[in-house]
Amino acid sequence: MSMVAKINEDANDAAGVHPLKFALWLIIISIIMMFAAFTSAYIVRRAEGNWLEFDLPSILALNSAIIVLSSITMQLAYFSAKKNNLGTLKMMLLLTVGLGTAFLIGQWYAWGDLVQNNIYFGGSGANPAGSFIYVLTGVHGFHIITGLIFLLIVLASSLRYKIHSKKMLRIQLCTIYWHFLGGLWLYLYFFLLLNH
């Protein structure tokens, strides 16, 4: 390993926070602000009228269970890396990727359910309630895709034995981001249940 890579892996700023971790927290804060704006707009728009209620796709409940399970497998991957249990680390990362993919497929089916019930995104005479569902689930789905890309990078690193108890930064950042995406989904799901 080059000395530059070693410095980058172990670098901390004066406050003791790695620059990549600091950047990740900035990204997370910006995503929180974006979804806070979306959910605030949802509440304001709903109060204005022309809002047709409909049942949420039932698969969203299953997706919530899938995202919680994926958070568990991600945490198990992290613990496995800390204990240098590299076989379990790879298996848990693969399971997390599989569950994340299953979550995205579930979101696709949820959109199909909406279309079958004549609930579309935008257009003249569109139900604004439906449009908000597409926006909230679609933007979250985009972030799940970014999380899956991050997971695949971490998985590739684990296959090259670049993640272990002395090199935890990548998996630590990935774990934080993945847990955040899971928590964000649960917030969105319960928000929609309570305000739909």
C-alpha positions in Angstrom: 0.0 0.0 0.0 1.3 3.4 -0.9 2.0 6.0 1.8 -0.5 8.4 0.3 -3.3 5.8 0.4 -2.4 5.1 4.0 -2.6 8.8 4.9 -5.9 9.1 3.1 -7.4 6.1 4.9 -6.3 7.3 8.3 -6.6 11.1 7.8 -8.4 13.1 10.4 -8.9 16.8 10.6 -8.1 18.8 13.7 -11.5 17.9 15.3 -10.8 14.2 14.9 -13.4 13.6 12.2 -12.2 12.0 8.9 -12.9 14.3 5.9 -14.9 11.6 4.1 -17.1 11.1 7.2 -17.6 14.8 7.5 -18.6 14.9 3.8 -21.0 12.0 4.3 -22.7 13.9 7.2 -23.1 16.9 5.0 -24.7 14.8 2.3 -27.1 13.2 4.8 -28.1 16.6 6.2 -28.8 17.9 2.7 -31.0 14.8 2.0 -32.8 15.4 5.3 -33.5 19.0 4.3 -34.8 17.9 0.9 -37.2 15.4 2.3 -38.3 17.8 5.0 -39.2 20.2 2.2 -41.1 17.4 0.3 -43.1 16.3 3.3 -43.9 19.9 4.2 -45.0 20.6 0.7 -47.2 17.5 0.9 -49.0 18.7 4.0 -49.5 22.2 2.6 -50.7 21.0 -0.8 -53.1 18.5 0.8 -54.8 21.3 2.8 -55.4 23.2 -0.5 -58.0 20.7 -1.8 -58.3 18.7 -5.1 -56.7 15.9 -3.2 -58.1 12.4 -3.9 -57.3 9.8 -1.3 -56.4 6.2 -2.3 -55.0 3.2 -0.6 -51.2 3.0 -0.5 -49.8 -0.1 -2.4 -49.7 -2.9 0.0 -46.2 -3.9 -1.1 -44.8 -0.8 0.7 -45.3 -2.6 4.0 -43.3 -5.5 2.7 -40.6 -3.1 1.5 -40.4 -1.6 4.9 -39.6 -5.1 6.3 -37.0 -5.6 3.6 -35.2 -2.4 4.3 -35.1 -3.2 8.1 -33.7 -6.6 7.3 -31.1 -5.1 5.0 -30.1 -2.7 7.8 -29.5 -5.8 10.0 -27.4 -7.6 7.4 -25.4 -4.4 6.9 -24.7 -4.1 10.6 -23.7 -7.7 10.7 -21.3 -7.1 7.9 -19.8 -4.2 9.9 -19.4 -6.4 13.0 -17.8 -9.1 10.9 -15.2 -6.7 9.5 -14.4 -5.6 13.1 -13.8 -9.2 14.0 -11.9 -10.0 10.8 -14.5 -12.6 9.9 -14.1 -12.0 6.2 -16.3 -14.8 5.0 -19.3 -13.6 6.9 -18.5 -10.0 5.9 -18.7 -10.9 2.2 -21.9 -12.9 2.7 -23.6 -10.2 4.7 -22.6 -7.6 2.1 -24.1 -9.8 -0.7 -27.3 -10.2 1.3 -27.5 -6.5 1.8 -27.1 -5.9 -1.9 -29.8 -8.5 -2.6 -32.2 -7.0 -0.2 -31.5 -3.5 -1.5 -32.3 -4.8 -5.0 -35.4 -6.5 -3.8 -36.5 -3.2 -2.2 -36.1 -1.4 -5.6 -38.1 -4.1 -7.3 -40.8 -3.7 -4.7 -40.9 0.0 -5.4 -41.3 -0.7 -9.1 -44.2 -3.0 -8.3 -45.7 -0.3 -6.1 -45.6 2.1 -9.1 -47.3 -0.6 -11.2 -50.0 -0.9 -8.6 -50.5 2.9 -8.7 -50.8 2.8 -12.5 -53.3 0.0 -12.4 -55.4 2.2 -10.2 -55.2 5.1 -12.6 -52.9 7.1 -10.3 -50.3 8.8 -12.5 -47.5 11.3 -12.0 -48.4 14.8 -13.3 -50.4 15.7 -16.3 -53.7 17.5 -16.6 -56.2 16.4 -14.0 -53.6 14.3 -12.2 -54.2 13.6 -8.5 -51.6 15.6 -6.6 -51.6 12.9 -3.9 -50.4 10.4 -6.5 -47.7 12.8 -7.8 -46.3 13.2 -4.3 -46.1 9.4 -3.9 -44.1 9.1 -7.1 -41.8 11.9 -6.0 -41.2 10.6 -2.5 -40.6 7.0 -3.5 -38.7 7.9 -6.7 -36.2 10.3 -5.0 -35.7 7.8 -2.2 -35.3 5.0 -4.8 -32.6 7.1 -6.4 -30.7 7.3 -3.1 -31.1 3.6 -2.7 -29.4 3.1 -6.1 -26.5 5.3 -4.9 -26.4 3.2 -1.7 -26.2 0.0 -3.8 -23.3 1.4 -5.8 -21.5 2.3 -2.6 -22.3 -1.3 -1.3 -20.8 -2.8 -4.5 -17.7 -0.8 -4.1 -17.3 -2.0 -0.5 -18.1 -5.6 -1.6 -15.4 -5.3 -4.3 -12.9 -4.0 -1.6 -13.8 -6.9 0.7 -13.1 -9.4 -2.1 -9.6 -7.8 -2.4 -9.1 -8.1 1.4 -9.1 -4.3 1.7 -11.7 -4.3 4.5 -10.8 -5.7 7.9 -10.4 -4.6 11.5 -7.6 -2.2 10.7 -9.3 -0.7 7.6 -12.8 0.1 8.6 -13.4 3.5 7.0 -15.2 2.3 3.8 -17.6 -0.1 5.5 -18.2 2.4 8.4 -19.3 5.1 5.9 -21.4 2.6 3.9 -23.0 1.4 7.1 -23.9 4.9 8.2 -25.4 5.7 4.8 -27.3 2.5 4.5 -28.8 2.9 8.0 -29.8 6.4 7.1 -31.6 5.3 4.0 -33.5 2.7 6.0 -34.5 5.2 8.6 -35.5 7.7 5.9 -37.7 5.1 4.3 -39.4 4.2 7.6 -40.0 7.9 8.2 -41.6 8.3 4.7 -43.7 5.2 5.0 -45.1 6.2 8.4 -45.5 9.7 7.2 -47.6 8.5 4.3 -49.6 6.1 6.5 -50.5 9.0 8.9 -51.1 11.7 6.3 -52.7 9.8 3.5 
